[in-house]
Amino acid sequence: MKKAFYKFFIVINLLTISALVYGQDLKNRLVLNFYDGPNLDGLSMEIRTLENVKYIFSADISDKSKYIFEYPKRLYDSISQIDLGFYGEKYAVKNYIGFSVPFKEDTVTCAGCLFSNKDIVLDLTYLKTDVYPNSIRINPSTGSVERVTAKRHLYSPNDIDAELLVSAVSMESGFSMFNRSPKNKGKTYATMLEEGLNLIQMFPNSSTLLKKLFSTLNFYKESADIKPLFEAFDSDIQSSPTGQQIRRYLEAKFDNLSLINTSTRKTEKVIPDKSRATLLIFSASWCIPCHQMIPLVNQLYGQTKEKLDIVYISIDEPQTEKLWQQMIYDGTIIYRSLSAMDNVKDVKRNYLVDLIPFSYIVEADGKYRSINIRKKDAYEQLVTNYGQ
């Protein structure tokens, strides 16, 4: 992957900020007309971008039953999710708005939806409030993870916005999430690929599906699996900023960054010997699943060390990096170890690292793919390819 991989989104964000400063940016309006249901005082819009930047917008509520949200039109191409909820320290209970829309012979629901790139007006009928007693919430003051009760206030819109419908359908189907979504439990990888392709063919001009594909690129076993999905989109969607980023990903070779060696404190390339295959493992001192995987990596190392290099990359922040160093000194990590401490966000963004532990196998020709060595078939494949 190239550093230029994200330049379009950086440019988009800079243009957005500039336009906001000078008041020259056009706005998209989302108008929500609530005719019944719970008290929604304090309802806000949270926008998350593909670079994991968050913006919160308040509503114009001069009419108590009408919430009018505006956000910069220039921001649209970089939006990954729009949440309508209650944010801030005073909200001990996580409350948010969900939508239920008809699809075929059934209904589908979503929260954290996307809308079309235009002004939207929705007349909403209250359906019910679902209560989830063991949900995760990030404390806005401490940044710590808490278990809280969540409430989803479900509404049915009178008119169905196209991207809102796709948001609900893709969420219900677990599109591009594979086994990370309970919707796909028991399905084979091939089946999930076929279902994803069918969904794109049903909505080939959907910005929502394209953005979800971009956000989950590292969930696919091979980049070759992504290509037919991408090519199923209409040409104008493929030519969008997000589409151009996906095309660059499909065409890119591994971006061999320079990071700090945890032991020597010298800067060196992630892969110093390009003639050998390398297994990159992204980890951190605070990651319990990462620790649990170490014995398996030790076993793999013993079976493949003549043909396969193994490199651990710590995404510890400065406040926890010493704990990672201690793991090296104690011999817990016996392989070459690098630290992304000086630039964690850029490293995670460059290598599309979301949840850890996360691994790439990088071949000698520079081609790479994500791999989960905790899965038996993936582990055995490495032993077959690189074993003694």
Number of C-alpha atoms within 10 A of each C-alpha: 21 16 14 12 20 19 13 16 21 14 11 17 19 13 15 18 16 13 15 15 10 8 10 11 18 14 17 19 17 20 18 18 18 20 12 12 15 10 10 17 9 13 19 19 22 19 23 18 19 19 17 14 12 13 12 14 14 15 17 13 14 9 9 13 13 17 19 17 20 17 20 17 16 20 22 21 19 22 21 23 21 19 18 19 21 21 19 11 12 8 12 14 17 20 20 22 20 24 25 21 20 15 13 6 5 7 14 19 22 21 22 22 23 26 20 16 16 12 14 17 17 17 15 19 18 17 15 14 18 12 14 13 12 11 14 14 17 14 15 13 8 8 9 9 11 12 13 16 16 20 19 18 21 22 22 20 20 12 12 15 17 15 20 22 23 25 27 25 21 23 21 17 19 20 24 26 22 22 16 11 14 12 15 19 11 8 11 11 14 10 12 19 19 11 16 22 22 14 19 22 16 13 18 22 19 19 27 24 25 22 20 19 23 22 19 15 21 21 20 19 17 16 18 11 13 21 13 12 20 23 16 19 23 15 13 10 19 21 14 14 17 23 21 15 20 24 18 16 17 17 11 15 15 17 16 16 16 16 21 20 18 24 13 10 11 11 14 15 14 22 22 11 11 13 12 16 21 23 21 21 24 26 24 23 19 14 13 12 12 16 16 11 14 14 12 13 19 15 10 20 19 11 17 18 13 12 15 22 20 22 20 21 25 22 26 22 18 13 8 14 19 14 15 23 17 14 13 17 13 10 9 14 20 17 15 15 24 25 30 23 20 14 12 16 15 14 19 15 16 17 18 18 16 13 10 15 20 19 21 19 21 22 17 14 12 18 16 21 18 21 22 17 22 12 9 9 11 14 16 14 12 18 16 12 11 17 17 11
